[in-house]
């Protein structure tokens, strides 16, 4: 089989990147103004590959020279490469100063077109390279992100018998769990990941996700301090192992960053999160992770724009993307907007969403809304028993903790008033 591409180097079969689906990038067809169209078609395909390889899990191939279209540099697909599950095709039509780029992704087994997009650009002097990079980044984001087109299609299909693909799908299942943090899902997803690392011990992404699941058990479960610390240690060991296997794997970096944050190592957490964004600026989840860590430590000016950018680039964003946005709006006294953001966050399945709704409803003087949210919040034992400790457990600054506790107290007073 052809080599696997990661930063222009071939990878061994033991690499974590061998566990995901094979995706073939076809040469982009060029029409119209020959020089511009061919230049943009070639550059787009090259930049698209360069952006896609930053998303963990894909095996990327290009067609051999002489197959028509524009030449693309990368690992060559051969007659033996029959396992390509997805194919990307595209075209560039240039006429004067106007360029239209079209691209589509299809499932090679079913022939179904899973996504198609068209982009129109006006080419002003010097804009060709910028258009090429912007379009390649946008297409890669749509296709490759954790909640993107390819991973959604994989999860719709039945789990294949091949163990390595089972492990990859287990990682994707963990991503879905981490959208809403369903308490009923954490145990089966964790078991799935434990089986994955036993079956495929060199799969760094499974180790990274297992670390995250240990972290979730520590921060969301009703554990005694000693048991919580043990889960933190297991989380750190698993994620550190993932980073040791693949130092530039964005999933591994994100997991270790998150775990470091909850262990109180805030500077190291931020360093790892920034490194993940440097590795893959096109992944909205990576942006959201860094934005959340910055904002919860009081760096709202830098963190909130990242969270908003992640939301704009994600179809149906996870609810936790909105938590710090709601807090920032509340601190600014923009209570109606804070309520809107808090309500959007409620899909996260986390009690903090209900706390934020209660705080905003209380600030707006809505007794019924505050009462309902407080009742929902009471079902989350750890948060309900000691909200301030919960906020601190998540690494919030004292300014944030004090403001949220003041808001909760005001909301409770409103509900209790006769």
C-alpha positions in Angstrom: 0.0 0.0 0.0 1.2 3.5 -0.6 2.8 5.5 2.2 0.9 7.6 4.7 1.3 11.3 4.6 2.0 13.4 7.7 3.9 16.7 7.2 5.4 15.2 4.0 6.8 12.1 5.6 5.9 8.5 5.3 4.5 6.9 8.4 4.9 3.3 9.7 1.9 1.0 9.9 1.9 1.3 13.7 1.1 5.0 13.6 -2.2 6.2 15.1 -3.1 7.6 11.7 -3.5 4.1 10.2 -6.7 3.5 12.1 -9.0 6.0 10.4 -10.7 6.1 7.0 -8.7 6.4 3.8 -9.5 9.6 1.9 -8.3 10.2 -1.7 -7.8 13.7 -3.0 -8.2 13.7 -6.8 -6.5 16.4 -9.0 -8.7 19.4 -9.4 -9.9 20.0 -12.9 -9.1 23.4 -14.5 -11.2 25.3 -17.0 -11.1 28.7 -18.6 -8.1 31.0 -18.2 -5.4 28.4 -18.4 -2.6 29.9 -16.3 -4.8 31.1 -13.4 -7.1 28.0 -13.4 -4.2 25.5 -13.5 -2.2 27.4 -10.9 -5.1 27.7 -8.5 -6.3 24.0 -9.1 -2.8 22.7 -8.3 -2.3 24.9 -5.3 -5.8 24.2 -3.9 -5.2 20.4 -4.0 -1.8 20.8 -2.4 -3.1 23.1 0.4 -6.1 20.9 0.9 -3.9 17.9 1.6 -1.7 20.1 3.8 -4.7 21.1 5.9 -6.4 17.7 6.0 -3.3 15.9 7.4 -3.5 18.1 10.5 -6.8 16.4 11.5 -6.0 13.2 13.4 -7.1 9.9 11.9 -7.1 10.2 8.2 -5.0 8.3 5.7 -4.5 10.5 2.7 -3.8 9.5 -0.9 -3.5 11.3 -4.2 -3.8 9.9 -7.7 -0.6 9.0 -9.6 0.8 11.3 -12.2 -0.7 10.8 -15.7 -4.2 10.2 -14.5 -5.5 13.6 -15.8 -6.1 16.9 -14.1 -3.5 18.6 -12.1 -0.5 16.9 -10.6 -0.6 16.7 -6.8 2.3 15.8 -4.6 1.8 13.1 -1.9 1.5 9.4 -1.4 0.3 7.7 -4.6 -2.8 5.5 -4.8 -2.2 2.3 -6.6 -4.4 -0.6 -7.8 -3.9 -2.2 -4.3 -5.4 0.8 -2.6 -8.9 -0.4 -2.7 -9.8 0.7 0.8 -10.2 4.4 0.1 -13.6 5.1 1.8 -13.9 8.7 0.6 -12.9 10.7 -2.4 -12.6 14.5 -2.8 -13.0 15.9 -6.3 -13.0 19.5 -7.4 -12.8 22.0 -10.3 -11.6 25.5 -10.9 -13.1 27.8 -13.5 -11.3 31.1 -14.1 -12.7 33.8 -16.4 -11.1 37.2 -16.2 -11.0 38.3 -12.6 -13.7 35.9 -11.5 -13.0 32.4 -10.2 -15.4 29.7 -9.2 -14.2 26.7 -7.1 -16.4 23.6 -6.7 -15.6 20.6 -4.5 -17.5 17.5 -3.4 -16.9 14.6 -1.1 -18.4 11.2 -1.9 -18.5 7.7 -0.2 -16.7 5.3 -2.6 -18.8 2.3 -1.4 -22.2 3.8 -1.9 -21.4 6.5 -4.4 -23.4 8.9 -2.3 -22.3 12.6 -2.5 -22.0 13.5 1.2 -21.1 17.2 0.7 -20.7 19.7 -2.1 -19.8 23.3 -2.1 -19.1 26.1 -4.5 -17.1 29.3 -3.8 -16.9 32.4 -5.9 -14.0 34.8 -5.7 -13.0 38.0 -7.4 -9.3 37.9 -8.2 -7.7 41.2 -7.5 -3.9 41.6 -8.1 -2.0 39.5 -5.6 -5.1 37.7 -4.3 -4.5 34.3 -6.0 -2.4 32.8 -3.2 -4.7 34.2 -0.5 -7.8 32.8 -2.2 -6.1 29.4 -2.6 -5.2 29.2 1.1 -8.5 30.5 2.4 -10.5 28.1 0.2 -8.4 25.1 1.0 -8.7 25.8 4.7 -12.4 26.2 4.6 -13.0 23.0 2.7 -10.6 21.1 5.0 -12.5 22.4 8.1 -15.9 21.2 6.7 -14.6 17.7 5.9 -12.1 17.0 8.6 -13.3 18.5 11.9 -14.4 16.1 14.7 -18.1 16.9 14.0 -17.5 17.1 10.2 -18.8 15.3 7.2 -16.6 12.3 7.2 -16.9 11.4 10.9 -20.7 11.9 10.8 -21.0 9.5 7.8 -18.8 6.9 9.6 -20.9 6.9 12.6 -24.1 6.3 10.6 -22.7 3.1 9.2 -22.5 -0.2 11.1 -19.2 -0.9 12.8 -16.9 -2.9 10.5 -15.2 -6.1 11.7 -11.7 -4.7 11.2 -10.3 -4.0 14.7 -8.4 -0.9 13.8 -11.5 0.7 12.3 -13.5 -0.3 15.4 -10.9 1.6 17.5 -11.3 4.6 15.3 -15.0 4.6 15.5 -14.7 4.3 19.3 -12.8 7.5 19.3 -15.5 9.2 17.2 -18.1 7.8 19.7 -16.2 9.5 22.4 -16.3 12.8 20.5 -20.1 12.4 20.4 -20.3 11.7 24.1 -18.2 14.8 24.7 -20.8 16.9 23.0 -23.4 16.4 25.7 -21.5 14.5 28.5 -24.4 12.1 28.9 -24.0 10.4 32.3 -25.4 7.2 30.9 -22.8 7.1 28.1 -19.5 7.6 30.1 -19.2 4.0 31.3 -19.8 2.3 27.9 -17.6 4.8 26.0 -14.8 4.4 28.6 -15.1 0.6 28.2 -14.9 0.9 24.5 -11.7 3.0 24.7 -10.2 0.5 27.2 -10.8 -2.3 24.7 -9.3 -0.1 21.9 -6.0 0.5 23.6 -5.7 -3.2 24.5 -6.5 -4.2 20.9 -4.5 -1.4 19.3 -1.9 -0.2 21.9 -0.1 2.0 19.4 -3.3 4.0 18.6 -2.5 7.4 20.2 -5.9 8.9 19.7 -7.6 6.1 21.7 -5.1 6.8 24.5 -5.9 10.5 24.3 -9.6 10.0 24.5 -9.2 7.5 27.4 -7.3 10.1 29.3 -10.2 12.5 28.7 -12.7 10.0 29.9 -10.7 9.5 33.1 -10.8 13.3 33.5 -14.6 13.4 33.0 -15.1 10.7 35.7 -12.9 12.8 38.0 -14.6 16.2 37.4 -18.2 15.1 36.8 -18.5 12.1 39.2 -19.2 12.3 42.9 -15.8 11.1 44.0 -13.8 11.6 47.2 -10.7 13.7 46.9 -8.4 10.7 46.9 -10.4 8.9 44.2 -10.6 12.1 42.1 -6.8 12.5 42.3 -6.3 8.9 41.2 -8.5 9.5 38.1 -6.5 12.7 37.3 -3.3 10.6 37.5 -4.7 7.9 35.2 -5.9 10.6 32.8 -2.5 12.3 32.8 -0.7 9.0 32.2 -3.0 8.1 29.2 -2.8 11.5 27.5 1.0 11.7 28.1 1.4 8.4 26.5 -0.6 9.6 23.5 1.6 12.7 23.2 4.8 10.6 23.5 3.6 8.5 20.6 2.6 11.4 18.4 4.0 14.7 19.7 2.1 16.8 17.1 -1.2 14.9 17.2 -3.8 17.6 17.9 -6.2 15.3 19.8 -3.4 14.2 22.1 -2.3 17.7 22.7 -5.9 18.9 23.4 -6.5 16.0 25.9 -3.2 16.6 27.8 -4.0 20.4 27.8 -7.4 19.8 29.3 -6.1 17.3 32.0 -3.2 19.7 32.9 -5.8 22.5 33.3 -7.9 20.5 35.8 -4.8 19.5 37.7 -4.1 23.2 38.2 -1.1 23.4 35.7 -2.6 26.4 33.9 0.5 27.7 32.1 1.3 24.2 30.8 -2.3 23.7 29.8 -2.3 27.0 27.8 1.1 26.1 26.2 -0.3 22.8 25.0 -3.5 24.3 23.7 -1.7 26.9 21.7 0.6 24.2 20.3 -2.5 22.3 19.1 -3.9 25.4 17.4 -0.5 26.0 15.7 -0.7 22.4 14.4 -4.3 22.7 13.2 -5.8 26.2 13.0 -8.6 24.9 10.8 -10.1 22.7 13.5 -12.9 24.6 15.4 -12.8 22.2 18.3 -9.1 23.0 18.8 -9.9 26.7 18.8 -12.7 26.2 21.2 -10.5 24.3 23.6 -7.9 27.1 23.7 -10.6 29.8 23.9 -12.3 28.1 26.8 -9.0 27.8 28.8 -8.1 31.4 28.2 -11.6 32.8 29.1 -12.0 30.7 32.3 -8.7 32.1 33.5 -10.0 35.6 32.9 -8.4 36.2 29.5 -11.8 37.0 27.9 -10.4 39.4 25.3 -8.5 36.6 23.6 -10.6 33.6 24.5 -14.1 34.8 23.6 -13.3 35.6 19.9 -11.8 32.1 19.5 -15.0 30.5 21.0 -17.2 32.6 18.6 -15.0 31.6 15.6 -15.4 28.0 16.6 -19.1 28.3 16.8 -19.3 30.0 13.4 -17.3 27.2 11.8 -19.2 24.3 13.4 -22.5 22.8 12.4 -24.6 22.4 15.6 -21.8 23.4 18.0 -21.5 21.6 21.3 -23.2 23.4 24.2 -20.0 24.0 26.2 -18.7 26.3 23.5 -21.3 28.9 24.9 -20.5 28.6 28.6 -17.8 31.2 28.8 -19.6 33.4 26.3 -22.6 33.5 28.7 -20.4 34.2 31.7 -18.6 37.1 29.8 -21.9 38.6 28.8 -23.2 38.3 32.4 -20.1 40.0 33.8 -20.7 42.9 31.3 -24.3 43.3 32.6 -25.8 42.1 29.3 -28.2 39.7 31.0 -30.6 39.1 28.1 -27.8 38.1 25.8 -26.2 36.0 28.6 -29.5 34.1 29.0 -29.6 33.4 25.2 -26.1 32.0 25.3 -26.8 30.0 28.4 -29.9 28.5 26.8 -27.9 27.5 23.8 -25.4 25.8 26.1 -28.1 23.6 27.6 -27.5 20.9 25.0 -24.2 20.2 26.8 -26.0 18.1 29.4 -23.9 19.8 32.1 -25.4 21.3 35.2 -23.4 24.5 34.7 -25.7 25.4 31.9 -28.7 25.3 34.2 -26.7 27.4 36.8 -26.0 30.0 34.1 -29.6 30.1 33.0 -30.7 30.5 36.7 -28.2 33.3 37.1 -29.4 35.2 34.0 -33.1 34.6 34.8 -32.5 36.0 38.3 -30.7 39.0 37.0 -33.7 39.7 34.6 -36.2 39.2 37.5 -37.8 36.2 35.9 -38.9 34.2 39.0 -40.5 31.3 37.1 -37.5 30.8 34.8 -35.0 31.0 37.7 -37.0 28.5 39.7 -37.1 26.0 36.8 -33.4 26.3 36.2 -32.5 25.9 39.8 -34.6 22.8 40.0 -32.7 21.3 37.1 -29.4 22.3 38.6 -30.3 20.5 41.8 -30.2 17.2 39.9 -26.4 17.6 39.4 -25.2 16.5 42.9 -21.6 17.9 42.9 -22.6 21.3 41.5 -25.8 21.6 43.7 -23.9 20.7 46.9 -21.2 23.3 46.5 -21.4 25.5 43.4 -18.3 27.6 44.3 -16.2 24.4 44.7 -17.5 23.2 41.4 -16.5 26.4 39.6 -13.1 26.3 41.2 -12.7 22.7 40.2 -13.1 23.9 36.6 -10.3 26.4 37.0 -12.4 29.5 37.1 -10.8 32.7 38.5 -12.0 34.0 41.9 -13.5 37.0 40.0 -15.7 34.6 38.0 -16.5 32.4 41.1 -17.6 35.4 43.1 -19.7 36.8 40.3 -21.5 33.5 39.7 -22.1 32.9 43.4 -23.6 36.4 43.7 -25.8 35.6 40.8 -26.9 32.3 42.2 -27.7 33.8 45.6 -29.8 36.6 43.9 -31.6 34.0 41.9 -32.3 31.9 45.0 -33.5 35.0 46.8 -35.9 35.8 44.0 -37.4 32.3 44.0 -37.8 32.3 47.8 -39.4 35.7 48.0 -43.1 35.8 48.8 
